[in-house]
Amino acid sequence: MIKYGQSMTEKYRPAYLELLANGELQERVTQAHARLSDCDICAHTCHIDRRAGELGTCKTGERARISSYGPHMGEEDPLRGTRGSGTIFMTRCNLRCQYCQNHDISQTDSGHEVEPEDLANIMLELQKRGCHNINFVSPSHVVPQIVAGVLIAAQAGLSIPLVYNTGGYDSLSTLMLLDGIVDIYMPDMKYADTTLAERYSGIKNYPQVNQAVVKEMHRQVGDLQLDLHGIATRGLLIRHLILPDNLAGTDQIVKFLADEISKETYLNLMDQYRPAYRAHHYPELTRRITSVEFDTAVKMVQEAGLNRLDKRRAFMFSF
């Protein structure tokens, strides 16, 4: 069951408004944009000049691309609430997950390029439509563009929390730049094993980077806090997708969270793995998980001592 936090504030004031007031938000925008010239925005640290049109691993230049946006009712309850999470799907990704269910967005140039002003207008539109937050999906490679948009939107009245919804392969220096801007961090923890991370997502050091990233995120925002209506205002929310035969290393990941982050970490244990994209190239990934595998994963969480488990069985079926 979900155990809600103890935040009792009826109206939350996002952290980025403090940075706007003291001029620090403008400085962060300047710093982030400058780093595009020798890009180290995500953990790949490609060191190419995106401002000059060079493309690195993310295949994204100076401008961000957006696939779609709108109120999303499919997110976790504390994010979607009654009016939806204001989700903005960024095109491209810095991971190469062979089973990606959104590969048409993450691995292509779908959508369209936007200027910071366009991104700001989208945020303000989503706020006007009543969304509880602004939810950036796959933001790791376009942080400079996002913070530039946030600055403009905040100047024009944006006042709802920002969600950083990431695959979990982020740069620590970029996260430090986001300290005080992002209210809610929502990273994936995909793998505990380096060999499997490289095999399935093309990242050799994913577990090491991912765990350091989660520690930094928790340092910044702490455990997930909810208001009187059960809506998230600030904190860390972890997503973990269960893979067949425990290939994701669920037992190791939940132990890490309990021992090194917090037993109050909000964890969404996801059962919706299905073979997609190039999964058919990997025999071990050509099936969904079973009910027994899901129940075993839940038991792992309980035995690790984690207290805030969001478990969904929307796509479950047995063999």
Contacts in CASP RR format, 6 or more apart in sequence:
PFRMAT RR
TARGET T0000
AUTHOR 0000-0000-0000
METHOD contacts of the structure
MODEL  1
MIKYGQSMTEKYRPAYLELLANGELQERVTQAHARLSDCDICAHTCHIDR
RAGELGTCKTGERARISSYGPHMGEEDPLRGTRGSGTIFMTRCNLRCQYC
QNHDISQTDSGHEVEPEDLANIMLELQKRGCHNINFVSPSHVVPQIVAGV
LIAAQAGLSIPLVYNTGGYDSLSTLMLLDGIVDIYMPDMKYADTTLAERY
SGIKNYPQVNQAVVKEMHRQVGDLQLDLHGIATRGLLIRHLILPDNLAGT
DQIVKFLADEISKETYLNLMDQYRPAYRAHHYPELTRRITSVEFDTAVKM
VQEAGLNRLDKRRAFMFSF
1 309 0 8 1.000
2 77 0 8 1.000
2 78 0 8 1.000
2 266 0 8 1.000
2 308 0 8 1.000
2 309 0 8 1.000
2 310 0 8 1.000
3 264 0 8 1.000
3 307 0 8 1.000
3 308 0 8 1.000
4 78 0 8 1.000
4 226 0 8 1.000
4 230 0 8 1.000
5 223 0 8 1.000
5 224 0 8 1.000
5 225 0 8 1.000
5 226 0 8 1.000
5 264 0 8 1.000
6 225 0 8 1.000
7 225 0 8 1.000
7 226 0 8 1.000
7 227 0 8 1.000
7 233 0 8 1.000
7 234 0 8 1.000
8 227 0 8 1.000
8 228 0 8 1.000
9 227 0 8 1.000
9 233 0 8 1.000
10 227 0 8 1.000
10 228 0 8 1.000
12 161 0 8 1.000
12 183 0 8 1.000
12 227 0 8 1.000
12 233 0 8 1.000
12 234 0 8 1.000
13 159 0 8 1.000
14 159 0 8 1.000
14 160 0 8 1.000
14 161 0 8 1.000
14 162 0 8 1.000
14 183 0 8 1.000
15 180 0 8 1.000
15 181 0 8 1.000
15 182 0 8 1.000
15 183 0 8 1.000
15 234 0 8 1.000
16 25 0 8 1.000
16 150 0 8 1.000
16 154 0 8 1.000
16 162 0 8 1.000
16 180 0 8 1.000
16 181 0 8 1.000
16 183 0 8 1.000
17 154 0 8 1.000
17 159 0 8 1.000
18 180 0 8 1.000
19 25 0 8 1.000
19 28 0 8 1.000
19 180 0 8 1.000
19 181 0 8 1.000
20 151 0 8 1.000
20 154 0 8 1.000
20 155 0 8 1.000
25 147 0 8 1.000
25 150 0 8 1.000
25 151 0 8 1.000
25 154 0 8 1.000
25 181 0 8 1.000
26 151 0 8 1.000
28 147 0 8 1.000
28 177 0 8 1.000
28 181 0 8 1.000
29 144 0 8 1.000
29 147 0 8 1.000
29 148 0 8 1.000
29 151 0 8 1.000
31 177 0 8 1.000
32 41 0 8 1.000
32 143 0 8 1.000
32 144 0 8 1.000
32 147 0 8 1.000
32 148 0 8 1.000
32 174 0 8 1.000
32 177 0 8 1.000
33 51 0 8 1.000
33 144 0 8 1.000
33 148 0 8 1.000
35 41 0 8 1.000
35 144 0 8 1.000
36 49 0 8 1.000
36 50 0 8 1.000
36 51 0 8 1.000
36 61 0 8 1.000
36 62 0 8 1.000
36 144 0 8 1.000
37 49 0 8 1.000
37 50 0 8 1.000
37 51 0 8 1.000
37 52 0 8 1.000
38 47 0 8 1.000
38 48 0 8 1.000
38 49 0 8 1.000
39 45 0 8 1.000
39 46 0 8 1.000
39 47 0 8 1.000
39 48 0 8 1.000
39 49 0 8 1.000
39 50 0 8 1.000
39 56 0 8 1.000
40 46 0 8 1.000
40 47 0 8 1.000
40 171 0 8 1.000
40 173 0 8 1.000
40 174 0 8 1.000
41 140 0 8 1.000
41 141 0 8 1.000
41 142 0 8 1.000
41 143 0 8 1.000
41 144 0 8 1.000
41 171 0 8 1.000
41 174 0 8 1.000
42 57 0 8 1.000
42 58 0 8 1.000
42 94 0 8 1.000
42 140 0 8 1.000
42 141 0 8 1.000
42 169 0 8 1.000
42 170 0 8 1.000
42 171 0 8 1.000
42 174 0 8 1.000
43 94 0 8 1.000
43 140 0 8 1.000
43 169 0 8 1.000
43 170 0 8 1.000
43 171 0 8 1.000
43 205 0 8 1.000
43 209 0 8 1.000
43 213 0 8 1.000
44 56 0 8 1.000
44 57 0 8 1.000
44 58 0 8 1.000
44 94 0 8 1.000
44 169 0 8 1.000
45 171 0 8 1.000
46 56 0 8 1.000
46 57 0 8 1.000
46 58 0 8 1.000
48 54 0 8 1.000
48 55 0 8 1.000
48 56 0 8 1.000
50 56 0 8 1.000
50 60 0 8 1.000
50 61 0 8 1.000
50 62 0 8 1.000
51 62 0 8 1.000
53 61 0 8 1.000
53 62 0 8 1.000
54 61 0 8 1.000
55 61 0 8 1.000
57 94 0 8 1.000
58 92 0 8 1.000
58 93 0 8 1.000
58 94 0 8 1.000
58 140 0 8 1.000
58 141 0 8 1.000
58 142 0 8 1.000
59 92 0 8 1.000
59 109 0 8 1.000
60 91 0 8 1.000
60 92 0 8 1.000
60 141 0 8 1.000
60 142 0 8 1.000
63 113 0 8 1.000
63 114 0 8 1.000
63 115 0 8 1.000
63 145 0 8 1.000
64 90 0 8 1.000
64 91 0 8 1.000
64 113 0 8 1.000
64 114 0 8 1.000
64 119 0 8 1.000
64 142 0 8 1.000
64 145 0 8 1.000
64 146 0 8 1.000
65 90 0 8 1.000
65 91 0 8 1.000
65 92 0 8 1.000
65 109 0 8 1.000
65 110 0 8 1.000
65 111 0 8 1.000
65 112 0 8 1.000
65 113 0 8 1.000
65 114 0 8 1.000
66 88 0 8 1.000
66 89 0 8 1.000
66 90 0 8 1.000
66 91 0 8 1.000
66 111 0 8 1.000
66 112 0 8 1.000
66 114 0 8 1.000
66 118 0 8 1.000
66 119 0 8 1.000
66 122 0 8 1.000
67 89 0 8 1.000
67 90 0 8 1.000
67 91 0 8 1.000
67 105 0 8 1.000
67 110 0 8 1.000
67 111 0 8 1.000
68 89 0 8 1.000
68 111 0 8 1.000
69 86 0 8 1.000
69 87 0 8 1.000
69 88 0 8 1.000
69 89 0 8 1.000
69 122 0 8 1.000
69 126 0 8 1.000
70 86 0 8 1.000
70 87 0 8 1.000
70 88 0 8 1.000
70 126 0 8 1.000
70 129 0 8 1.000
70 131 0 8 1.000
71 83 0 8 1.000
71 84 0 8 1.000
71 85 0 8 1.000
71 86 0 8 1.000
71 87 0 8 1.000
71 126 0 8 1.000
71 129 0 8 1.000
71 130 0 8 1.000
71 131 0 8 1.000
72 80 0 8 1.000
72 84 0 8 1.000
72 85 0 8 1.000
72 86 0 8 1.000
72 87 0 8 1.000
72 135 0 8 1.000
73 80 0 8 1.000
73 84 0 8 1.000
73 85 0 8 1.000
74 80 0 8 1.000
74 85 0 8 1.000
75 84 0 8 1.000
75 85 0 8 1.000
75 87 0 8 1.000
75 135 0 8 1.000
76 232 0 8 1.000
76 237 0 8 1.000
76 268 0 8 1.000
76 310 0 8 1.000
77 230 0 8 1.000
77 310 0 8 1.000
78 224 0 8 1.000
78 226 0 8 1.000
78 230 0 8 1.000
78 231 0 8 1.000
78 232 0 8 1.000
78 237 0 8 1.000
78 266 0 8 1.000
79 85 0 8 1.000
79 132 0 8 1.000
79 133 0 8 1.000
79 135 0 8 1.000
79 163 0 8 1.000
79 184 0 8 1.000
79 186 0 8 1.000
79 231 0 8 1.000
79 232 0 8 1.000
79 237 0 8 1.000
80 132 0 8 1.000
81 132 0 8 1.000
81 229 0 8 1.000
81 230 0 8 1.000
81 231 0 8 1.000
83 129 0 8 1.000
83 130 0 8 1.000
83 131 0 8 1.000
83 132 0 8 1.000
84 130 0 8 1.000
84 131 0 8 1.000
84 132 0 8 1.000
85 131 0 8 1.000
85 132 0 8 1.000
85 133 0 8 1.000
85 135 0 8 1.000
85 163 0 8 1.000
86 126 0 8 1.000
86 129 0 8 1.000
86 131 0 8 1.000
86 132 0 8 1.000
86 133 0 8 1.000
86 134 0 8 1.000
86 135 0 8 1.000
87 135 0 8 1.000
87 137 0 8 1.000
87 165 0 8 1.000
88 119 0 8 1.000
88 122 0 8 1.000
88 123 0 8 1.000
88 126 0 8 1.000
88 134 0 8 1.000
88 135 0 8 1.000
88 136 0 8 1.000
88 137 0 8 1.000
89 102 0 8 1.000
89 105 0 8 1.000
89 137 0 8 1.000
89 138 0 8 1.000
90 136 0 8 1.000
90 137 0 8 1.000
90 138 0 8 1.000
90 139 0 8 1.000
90 141 0 8 1.000
90 142 0 8 1.000
91 105 0 8 1.000
91 106 0 8 1.000
91 108 0 8 1.000
91 109 0 8 1.000
91 110 0 8 1.000
91 111 0 8 1.000
92 106 0 8 1.000
92 107 0 8 1.000
92 108 0 8 1.000
92 109 0 8 1.000
92 138 0 8 1.000
92 141 0 8 1.000
93 100 0 8 1.000
93 105 0 8 1.000
93 106 0 8 1.000
93 107 0 8 1.000
93 138 0 8 1.000
93 140 0 8 1.000
93 141 0 8 1.000
93 167 0 8 1.000
94 140 0 8 1.000
94 141 0 8 1.000
94 169 0 8 1.000
95 106 0 8 1.000
95 167 0 8 1.000
95 169 0 8 1.000
95 201 0 8 1.000
95 202 0 8 1.000
95 203 0 8 1.000
96 107 0 8 1.000
96 201 0 8 1.000
96 202 0 8 1.000
96 203 0 8 1.000
97 103 0 8 1.000
97 106 0 8 1.000
97 190 0 8 1.000
97 200 0 8 1.000
97 201 0 8 1.000
97 277 0 8 1.000
98 200 0 8 1.000
98 201 0 8 1.000
98 277 0 8 1.000
98 278 0 8 1.000
98 279 0 8 1.000
98 281 0 8 1.000
98 282 0 8 1.000
98 285 0 8 1.000
99 200 0 8 1.000
99 273 0 8 1.000
99 275 0 8 1.000
99 276 0 8 1.000
99 277 0 8 1.000
99 278 0 8 1.000
99 279 0 8 1.000
99 282 0 8 1.000
99 285 0 8 1.000
100 106 0 8 1.000
100 107 0 8 1.000
100 276 0 8 1.000
100 277 0 8 1.000
101 272 0 8 1.000
101 274 0 8 1.000
101 276 0 8 1.000
101 277 0 8 1.000
103 276 0 8 1.000
103 277 0 8 1.000
104 110 0 8 1.000
105 138 0 8 1.000
106 138 0 8 1.000
107 277 0 8 1.000
114 122 0 8 1.000
114 145 0 8 1.000
116 145 0 8 1.000
116 148 0 8 1.000
116 149 0 8 1.000
116 151 0 8 1.000
116 152 0 8 1.000
117 149 0 8 1.000
117 152 0 8 1.000
119 145 0 8 1.000
119 146 0 8 1.000
119 148 0 8 1.000
119 149 0 8 1.000
119 152 0 8 1.000
119 153 0 8 1.000
120 149 0 8 1.000
120 150 0 8 1.000
120 151 0 8 1.000
120 152 0 8 1.000
120 153 0 8 1.000
120 156 0 8 1.000
120 158 0 8 1.000
121 153 0 8 1.000
123 134 0 8 1.000
123 149 0 8 1.000
123 150 0 8 1.000
123 153 0 8 1.000
123 158 0 8 1.000
124 153 0 8 1.000
124 156 0 8 1.000
124 157 0 8 1.000
124 158 0 8 1.000
126 134 0 8 1.000
127 134 0 8 1.000
127 157 0 8 1.000
127 158 0 8 1.000
127 159 0 8 1.000
127 160 0 8 1.000
131 160 0 8 1.000
132 160 0 8 1.000
132 161 0 8 1.000
132 231 0 8 1.000
132 232 0 8 1.000
133 160 0 8 1.000
133 161 0 8 1.000
133 162 0 8 1.000
133 163 0 8 1.000
133 183 0 8 1.000
133 184 0 8 1.000
133 232 0 8 1.000
134 158 0 8 1.000
134 160 0 8 1.000
134 161 0 8 1.000
134 162 0 8 1.000
134 163 0 8 1.000
135 163 0 8 1.000
135 165 0 8 1.000
135 186 0 8 1.000
136 146 0 8 1.000
136 162 0 8 1.000
136 163 0 8 1.000
136 164 0 8 1.000
136 165 0 8 1.000
137 165 0 8 1.000
138 165 0 8 1.000
138 166 0 8 1.000
138 167 0 8 1.000
139 146 0 8 1.000
139 164 0 8 1.000
139 165 0 8 1.000
139 166 0 8 1.000
140 166 0 8 1.000
140 167 0 8 1.000
140 168 0 8 1.000
140 169 0 8 1.000
140 170 0 8 1.000
140 171 0 8 1.000
140 174 0 8 1.000
143 174 0 8 1.000
143 177 0 8 1.000
143 178 0 8 1.000
147 177 0 8 1.000
147 178 0 8 1.000
147 181 0 8 1.000
150 158 0 8 1.000
150 162 0 8 1.000
150 181 0 8 1.000
161 183 0 8 1.000
161 184 0 8 1.000
161 232 0 8 1.000
161 233 0 8 1.000
161 234 0 8 1.000
162 181 0 8 1.000
162 182 0 8 1.000
162 183 0 8 1.000
162 184 0 8 1.000
163 182 0 8 1.000
163 183 0 8 1.000
163 184 0 8 1.000
163 185 0 8 1.000
163 186 0 8 1.000
164 178 0 8 1.000
164 182 0 8 1.000
164 184 0 8 1.000
164 185 0 8 1.000
164 186 0 8 1.000
164 187 0 8 1.000
164 217 0 8 1.000
165 186 0 8 1.000
166 185 0 8 1.000
166 186 0 8 1.000
166 187 0 8 1.000
166 188 0 8 1.000
167 187 0 8 1.000
167 188 0 8 1.000
167 190 0 8 1.000
168 187 0 8 1.000
168 188 0 8 1.000
168 189 0 8 1.000
168 190 0 8 1.000
168 209 0 8 1.000
168 210 0 8 1.000
168 213 0 8 1.000
168 214 0 8 1.000
169 203 0 8 1.000
169 206 0 8 1.000
169 209 0 8 1.000
169 210 0 8 1.000
169 213 0 8 1.000
170 187 0 8 1.000
170 209 0 8 1.000
170 213 0 8 1.000
172 212 0 8 1.000
172 213 0 8 1.000
172 216 0 8 1.000
175 213 0 8 1.000
175 216 0 8 1.000
175 217 0 8 1.000
175 220 0 8 1.000
176 216 0 8 1.000
178 220 0 8 1.000
179 220 0 8 1.000
180 220 0 8 1.000
182 220 0 8 1.000
182 221 0 8 1.000
183 221 0 8 1.000
183 233 0 8 1.000
183 234 0 8 1.000
183 235 0 8 1.000
184 221 0 8 1.000
184 224 0 8 1.000
184 232 0 8 1.000
184 233 0 8 1.000
184 234 0 8 1.000
184 235 0 8 1.000
184 236 0 8 1.000
184 237 0 8 1.000
185 217 0 8 1.000
185 218 0 8 1.000
185 220 0 8 1.000
185 221 0 8 1.000
185 235 0 8 1.000
185 236 0 8 1.000
185 237 0 8 1.000
186 236 0 8 1.000
186 237 0 8 1.000
186 238 0 8 1.000
186 239 0 8 1.000
187 210 0 8 1.000
187 213 0 8 1.000
187 214 0 8 1.000
187 217 0 8 1.000
187 238 0 8 1.000
187 239 0 8 1.000
188 210 0 8 1.000
188 238 0 8 1.000
188 239 0 8 1.000
188 240 0 8 1.000
188 241 0 8 1.000
189 210 0 8 1.000
189 211 0 8 1.000
189 214 0 8 1.000
189 238 0 8 1.000
189 239 0 8 1.000
189 240 0 8 1.000
189 253 0 8 1.000
189 256 0 8 1.000
189 257 0 8 1.000
190 197 0 8 1.000
190 201 0 8 1.000
190 206 0 8 1.000
190 210 0 8 1.000
190 240 0 8 1.000
190 241 0 8 1.000
190 248 0 8 1.000
191 197 0 8 1.000
191 200 0 8 1.000
191 201 0 8 1.000
191 206 0 8 1.000
191 207 0 8 1.000
191 210 0 8 1.000
191 247 0 8 1.000
191 248 0 8 1.000
191 249 0 8 1.000
192 207 0 8 1.000
192 248 0 8 1.000
192 249 0 8 1.000
192 250 0 8 1.000
192 251 0 8 1.000
192 252 0 8 1.000
192 253 0 8 1.000
192 256 0 8 1.000
193 207 0 8 1.000
193 247 0 8 1.000
193 249 0 8 1.000
194 204 0 8 1.000
194 205 0 8 1.000
194 206 0 8 1.000
194 207 0 8 1.000
194 208 0 8 1.000
196 247 0 8 1.000
196 248 0 8 1.000
197 203 0 8 1.000
197 204 0 8 1.000
197 205 0 8 1.000
197 206 0 8 1.000
197 207 0 8 1.000
198 204 0 8 1.000
198 206 0 8 1.000
199 282 0 8 1.000
200 247 0 8 1.000
200 282 0 8 1.000
200 285 0 8 1.000
203 209 0 8 1.000
211 256 0 8 1.000
211 260 0 8 1.000
214 236 0 8 1.000
214 238 0 8 1.000
214 257 0 8 1.000
214 261 0 8 1.000
215 260 0 8 1.000
215 261 0 8 1.000
217 236 0 8 1.000
218 235 0 8 1.000
218 236 0 8 1.000
218 261 0 8 1.000
218 262 0 8 1.000
218 265 0 8 1.000
221 234 0 8 1.000
221 235 0 8 1.000
221 236 0 8 1.000
222 234 0 8 1.000
222 235 0 8 1.000
222 236 0 8 1.000
222 262 0 8 1.000
223 235 0 8 1.000
223 236 0 8 1.000
223 262 0 8 1.000
223 264 0 8 1.000
223 265 0 8 1.000
223 266 0 8 1.000
223 308 0 8 1.000
224 232 0 8 1.000
224 234 0 8 1.000
224 235 0 8 1.000
224 236 0 8 1.000
224 237 0 8 1.000
224 265 0 8 1.000
224 266 0 8 1.000
224 308 0 8 1.000
225 232 0 8 1.000
225 233 0 8 1.000
225 234 0 8 1.000
225 235 0 8 1.000
226 232 0 8 1.000
226 233 0 8 1.000
227 233 0 8 1.000
236 261 0 8 1.000
236 265 0 8 1.000
236 266 0 8 1.000
237 266 0 8 1.000
237 268 0 8 1.000
238 257 0 8 1.000
238 265 0 8 1.000
238 266 0 8 1.000
238 267 0 8 1.000
238 268 0 8 1.000
239 267 0 8 1.000
239 268 0 8 1.000
239 270 0 8 1.000
240 248 0 8 1.000
240 250 0 8 1.000
240 253 0 8 1.000
240 254 0 8 1.000
240 267 0 8 1.000
240 268 0 8 1.000
240 269 0 8 1.000
240 270 0 8 1.000
241 248 0 8 1.000
241 270 0 8 1.000
241 272 0 8 1.000
241 273 0 8 1.000
242 248 0 8 1.000
242 250 0 8 1.000
242 269 0 8 1.000
242 270 0 8 1.000
242 271 0 8 1.000
242 273 0 8 1.000
242 289 0 8 1.000
242 293 0 8 1.000
242 294 0 8 1.000
242 297 0 8 1.000
243 249 0 8 1.000
243 273 0 8 1.000
243 285 0 8 1.000
243 289 0 8 1.000
244 273 0 8 1.000
244 284 0 8 1.000
244 285 0 8 1.000
244 287 0 8 1.000
244 288 0 8 1.000
244 289 0 8 1.000
244 293 0 8 1.000
245 284 0 8 1.000
245 293 0 8 1.000
246 293 0 8 1.000
246 296 0 8 1.000
246 297 0 8 1.000
247 284 0 8 1.000
247 285 0 8 1.000
250 269 0 8 1.000
250 297 0 8 1.000
250 300 0 8 1.000
251 300 0 8 1.000
251 304 0 8 1.000
254 267 0 8 1.000
254 300 0 8 1.000
254 301 0 8 1.000
254 304 0 8 1.000
254 306 0 8 1.000
255 304 0 8 1.000
257 265 0 8 1.000
257 267 0 8 1.000
257 304 0 8 1.000
257 306 0 8 1.000
258 265 0 8 1.000
258 304 0 8 1.000
258 305 0 8 1.000
258 306 0 8 1.000
259 304 0 8 1.000
263 305 0 8 1.000
263 306 0 8 1.000
263 307 0 8 1.000
264 307 0 8 1.000
264 308 0 8 1.000
265 306 0 8 1.000
265 308 0 8 1.000
266 308 0 8 1.000
266 310 0 8 1.000
267 301 0 8 1.000
267 306 0 8 1.000
267 308 0 8 1.000
267 309 0 8 1.000
267 310 0 8 1.000
268 310 0 8 1.000
268 311 0 8 1.000
268 312 0 8 1.000
269 294 0 8 1.000
269 297 0 8 1.000
269 298 0 8 1.000
269 301 0 8 1.000
269 309 0 8 1.000
269 310 0 8 1.000
269 311 0 8 1.000
269 312 0 8 1.000
270 312 0 8 1.000
271 289 0 8 1.000
271 294 0 8 1.000
271 311 0 8 1.000
271 312 0 8 1.000
271 313 0 8 1.000
271 314 0 8 1.000
271 315 0 8 1.000
271 316 0 8 1.000
272 312 0 8 1.000
272 314 0 8 1.000
272 315 0 8 1.000
273 288 0 8 1.000
273 289 0 8 1.000
274 288 0 8 1.000
274 315 0 8 1.000
275 285 0 8 1.000
275 286 0 8 1.000
275 287 0 8 1.000
275 288 0 8 1.000
279 285 0 8 1.000
279 286 0 8 1.000
280 286 0 8 1.000
287 319 0 8 1.000
288 315 0 8 1.000
288 317 0 8 1.000
289 316 0 8 1.000
290 318 0 8 1.000
290 319 0 8 1.000
291 316 0 8 1.000
291 317 0 8 1.000
291 318 0 8 1.000
292 318 0 8 1.000
294 311 0 8 1.000
294 313 0 8 1.000
294 316 0 8 1.000
298 309 0 8 1.000
298 311 0 8 1.000
301 309 0 8 1.000
302 309 0 8 1.000
END
